[in-house]
Amino acid sequence: MAEYPHGGPLRVEHRGTALVLTLDRLERHNALSRQLIEELGRAARTAATDPAVRAIVLTGAGEKAFCAGADLKERQSLSKDQVREVVRLYRSEFGALDRSPKPVVAALNGVALGGGLELALMADLRVAAAHAQIGLPETSLAIIPGAGGTQKLPRIVGEARAKEMILLGRRLSADEALSFGIVNRVTPAGANLVDDTLAFIKPILEGAPIAQAAALEAIDAGLDVDLATGMQLEILAYERVLVSEDRDEALRAFGEKRPPNYQGK
């Protein structure tokens, strides 16, 4: 059985084929300590090879904050070189989520600011509670987003809106984030966010894992190359699904008029 972090600031729970990772530092608004960053990376790497997991859901403890960003109390005690090390840690450990072959979904249960929003931007999909707020306020603190925000946000919302959010330090409501295209869904007020998120991603949880991973790989790799190269990458990704047992199962299920039973083979 896969070994996940336990007993620390990251709570790990299996919900069917979903792995729910909860940032569990309620007293610090789920701020990113070094330990929490490292545990996120370890959990993501473990889930990547865990056949029992078809999707990863990230959320925060409580109802006020998904993640308030860097733990500024911890940051005050660090030298500049130590801060540089933490920024490198963001890249490596958040990168394990960003590059995960399993779809990653952020369930934003409250504010997602600074590094908290940057963490959410590593996800493939984002669902927000109706009261959630998001923003990148770093320039108001005389720094810039250092965990991928200046690169990921423009790719999602475009240059003009990314500059507006970053230069003005503007916070968005959940509905504004939906209109910007940062979140894919807003959970109705009063509904349980994680339950709603799991219902939203049901097609992933019941889907074909090899196809999901191949689709993610083709999309993500294609963002960094020209269209012609991207089309070739798509062909290579398609070849992986063409020879899978799940593809054969899909055809059988269609012919037999029943739901397919995908095994990730």
N, C-alpha and C positions, 0 to 999 in steps of 0.2 A: 504494500500500500504506500502511496506517495506520502512523503514527509513534508508537512508545511510548518511554518513558524507557529509557535503557540506560547501563550503566557506573556507575550510582550504587547506592544502598542498596536499590533495588527490582529484583528479577530478573523478567523477563517471558519467558514461554514459551507457545507455542501447542501445545495437545494436542488435535488434531482441531478441533472447534468450541468447545472450552473455552480460555479465556485464563487461565493460571495465573500469579498474581502472588505472588512469594515475598519476604517481608521478609527482607533479607539483611544483617543486622548481627549475625552470630553472636557476636562478641566482646562485644556489649552486650545479649545475650539479645533481640535484635531490637527493642530499645526505639525509641520513636518520636522521632526527631530531626525538626527542622523540614524538612530536605530530604526525608526519607522521607514525611512527611505530604503535602508538595507533590507528590511523584511519584505517590503513591497517587491523589490527585485528578486529575492529568493523565491517568494511565492509565485511570481510570474514565470520564472524559469522552471519551477517544478510543474506548474500547470501546463506548460507548453508540451510536455511529454507524458502527461497523465491522460490515459485513454478514457477515464471516467468523466473528464471535464470537456464540455463542448463550448462553454462561454465563461468569461470572467466578468463579474459585476463588482464595481468599486463603489463604495458608499462610505458615509461617515456616521459616527455614533451621535445620537440625539437628533434634534430637529432644527438646531440653530446653524450649524456649520457642517458643510462637506469637508472643507479644509480651509483654514484661514491663511494658508501660505507657510512661509518659513517660520520656524520657532525663533522669534526675535530675541526672546530671553536667552536662549542658547547661543544665538548669533553674537550677542553682545560680549560674550566671553572668548570669542574666537579671534585669532590673529588674521591678518589679511591672507596669509598663506593657507591657514586652515579654512577660511571661507572659500578660497580657490579650490581646495580639495572637496568641499561639500558640493560646489557647483559641478565639479567633474563627476561626483557621485550621482547627482541628479541625472546627468546625461547617461551614465551606464545603467542605473537601476530603473529609471523611467523608460530608458530605451528597451529594457526587457519587456515592458508592457507594449510599447509602441511597435515592436517587431514581433509580437506574439502571433503564432499561427492560429490561436484561438481568438475569436471575436471578443473584444473588450468593450464593456459598456459602463459608463459612469452614471450613477444614480445620485444626482445632486440634491441632497436633503436640506440644504441651507446655503449659506454664502460659500462661494468658491473664489478666493481672491489670490492674486499673485501666483505663487507656486502651486496653490490648490487648483486654480484654473488651468495652469500649465499641465498638471497631472491629468485633469479631465480631458485636455486636448490630446493626450496620448491615446485616448480611447477611440474606438471606431464609431461609436454611437454615444449620445448623451441624452438622458432623461432628467428633467428638473421638477422638483416640487414646486407648487404654485407660488410659494413664498421665497424661492431661491433668488439670490442675486449673484452676479459674476462680475469680475473685473481684474484688470492688471494695473494696480496703482503704483508700480515700482518707481516711475519717474518722479512721483511726488515725494519719494524717499531718497531721491538723488542717486538712484541706480536704474537698471533696466531689467526686464525679464531675463533671467539667466538659465531657465530650464526648458528652453525651446519656444517660448511665447512669441518672440519676434519672427520666428520661422513658421511655426504651425498655424498661428492665427491668420496671417495673410493668405495662406493656402486654403483656409476654410471660408473666410468672409471677404477676401479681396483686400487689396492694398489700402484703399481709402478708409474703409471701416476699421481695419486693424490699426492704422495710424491714429484715427479718432479715439479708439479705446485706449491706446498706449500713451499717446501724448497728452490727452486730457485726463487720463486716469479714470475714465468714465465707467460707472457701474451700470449694468443692465439688469432689468427685471427678468423673470423667467419668460414672460411673453415677448419682451424685446429680444432676448437671446434666441427665441424661436424664430422671430422675424428675421434676425440676422443670419440664421442658418447654423448657429453654434450648437443649439440643442435640437433634437429630432422630435421630442415630445414633451409636453408639460402634463404632469399627473394632476388630475382634478383635485381641488382642495378637499381634504377629509379622507382621501384614499391613501392606502399604504403604498409608499413610494417603491419599495423593493418588490412587493407583490405585483404592482402595476408594471414595473420594469420587466419582471419575469414573464408576465403575460404578453407584453409588447414583443419580446424576443423569442416567443414560443417557436416560430419557424426555424430559428437558429438551434434551439435546444433539441428540437426533434428532427433537425436536418441532417444532411450528409457532411460529416466533418472534413473529408478530403476536399470536397467541392468548396466548402466555406474557406478553408485555408488557401486553396488555389485562387479563389476569387480575390481574397485579401492581398495575396502576393502579387497578382496581376495589377490590381488597382494601385497599390502602394509603389511598386517598382515603376509603373508607367508614369507616375507623377514627376519622376526625375529624369525622364528621357523624352526624345522627340516622338511624334505620333507613330512613325514607321517602326521605330525600335519597340515602342509599346505594343504594337500589333504583333510583332514577333514574340515578345514575352507572353502575350496572351495565348498564342499557339502552343508554346511550351507548357503553360499552365493547363491548357485544355487537354493536352496529351496525358497528364497525370490523372485526370478524372475519367478519361475515356477508357483506361485500362483497369479501373477500380471495380471491385465487386459491388460496391454501392450503386454504381451506374447500372449494372446488370439487374440488381434488386429493384431499382426504379422502374425498369422496363417490365419486369415480371409483375410488379405491383400494379402498374398501369393496365396490363393485360388482364389481370385477375380482379380488377376494380376494388382494390383494398389499399389502405395506407402502407407506404413502404416502411421497412424496418432496417434502418441504416446502422451498420456496425463499424464504420470508419476503416474499411478494408478495401 
